Amino acid sequence: MFGLDLSFVNWEIISKFVIKGFIFSIQLTIVATIGGIIFGTLLALMRLSGKAFLTVPATIYVNGMRSVPLVMVILWFFLLVPSSFYSMIPGGANYRAEISAVITFVAFEAAYFSEIMRAGIQSISRGQVNAGR
């Protein structure tokens, strides 16, 4: 039609790469969301605890992770974590990139979910908290 040669596109390439990549993206999204909510809730509770030994590390972590781009965190984790870490996981040496993606997405999303949880908890007025008690 427009003189484009699309002969290189075939079902084998699509099923081998595109569909597998799509499935991994969906799995990564689900795992990162669940892990981020769990870890983020713990971080939010640490920040709201009022105890300096919990508040300070959680604040440093959240502000640090939110100020660095995700791609840079993935790159740092992939390049700086020694390969001995991956060998502790059964079959982990073969899936280094995937494991790096999962861990960094969970860690990154936890910082954002932490702020969402903290803001939600702090939005409840004192009167409602006292009524609940």
Summary of the structure (lengths in Angstrom):
residues: 133
radius of gyration: 20.7
end to end distance: 70.4
largest distance: 71.8
contacts: 330
relative contact order: 0.14
helix: 80%
strand: 0%
